Amino acid sequence: MCISRPKPPKVAETLPPPIVNPVTEDEAVIRERNRERRRSAAREGRQSTLLAGGASAPTGQAKTLLGA
């Protein structure tokens, strides 16, 4: 005895929406955006790119051997 499921109805084939050309940006807008990005990076300075502190000597006790 074989019980079969009903077949799903066929779906009409849909076409993807047409590709709309993105708005092209003016060269002046691109230059100004890049200029502002550079100014912002310069404002932050080099220290903002460093994740850790400076290369100073570690503070605190030095490690000692066990039993020494």
Phi, psi and omega in degrees: 000119184246122178256123181249152179271151177290146180286140179291151180292151180287136180264135178295139182289127180253144178268146177293155179297150181296145180282122180264131179295130178295156180293125179282137182270146179289149179301323180296323179293317180295316179299316181295321178297315179295321179297315180294324178296318178294319180297320180294319179294321180291326179296322180289323178085177183290328184298333181288345180269348182275128181277326183251173178289185180295176182269046180278168180293145179293148180258160179102191182282151174277156180291142178240156178285150180293130178085004181270000000 
